[in-house]
C-alpha cells in the first residue's frame, strides 16, 4: 500500500465518489456513520482484508475525504512506519505534532505539511491516515486531479 500525501493510497484517490470506489473495490465489508458535533456526517466504508477505512464526509458532498490504512505493508515514500515505536517514529519524522492523546496507549501524531496522521496503540504505529491538501486559508480543499484513464 503506497501512500501518496494529499492524493491517496495506491489507486484510491481523495475526492473520488462512492460510486467510483464501489466499482473499483466492490462493496465494503461494513459501513458505519459518525455524526460530528457540527452536524456533519461521515460515512465510513471498511474493507477488512485490505485493512482500509474510507471516509466519505457530508461536508464534501460524500467524496472520499480521508483514507486510513492499517495494513502492515503501508509505505510512505518507500518507508514502512507501521509497527514503529513513538520514539523511532519521531526520529524518522521529527516534525510531527502530538495531535490527540486519548489515553497513555492511544495517541495520534500529525504531519501538518503532508497532512498525514499516524495512529499509535499499545506503543506502536498501527495506522496511517492521508488527508487532502487545503488552501492557505485552511478553508477550501485542493482535491488531487482525477486519475488518468
Long-range contacts (C-beta under 8 A, 24 or more apart in sequence): 1-50, 1-69, 1-71, 1-73, 1-74, 1-75, 2-75, 3-69, 3-74, 3-75, 3-76, 3-116, 3-128, 3-130, 4-130, 5-76, 5-114, 5-115, 5-116, 5-130, 6-114, 6-115, 6-130, 6-131, 6-132, 6-133, 6-142, 6-144, 7-130, 7-144, 8-64, 8-67, 8-130, 8-144, 9-52, 9-67, 9-69, 9-74, 9-130, 11-147, 12-52, 12-54, 12-64, 12-67, 13-64, 13-144, 13-146, 13-147, 14-63, 14-64, 14-65, 14-66, 14-67, 14-130, 14-131, 14-132, 14-143, 14-144, 15-60, 15-63, 15-64, 15-132, 15-141, 15-143, 15-144, 15-146, 16-63, 16-64, 17-62, 17-63, 17-64, 18-43, 18-45, 18-56, 18-62, 18-64, 21-45, 21-54, 21-64, 25-50, 28-54, 60-141, 63-143, 65-131, 65-132, 66-129, 66-130, 66-131, 66-132, 67-129, 67-130, 68-119, 68-127, 68-128, 68-129, 69-127, 69-128, 69-129, 70-126, 70-127, 74-128, 76-116, 76-128, 81-118, 81-125, 81-128, 82-124, 82-125, 82-126, 82-127, 82-128, 83-124, 83-125, 84-124, 84-125, 85-123, 85-124, 85-125, 86-120, 86-123, 86-125, 89-118, 89-120, 89-125, 93-118
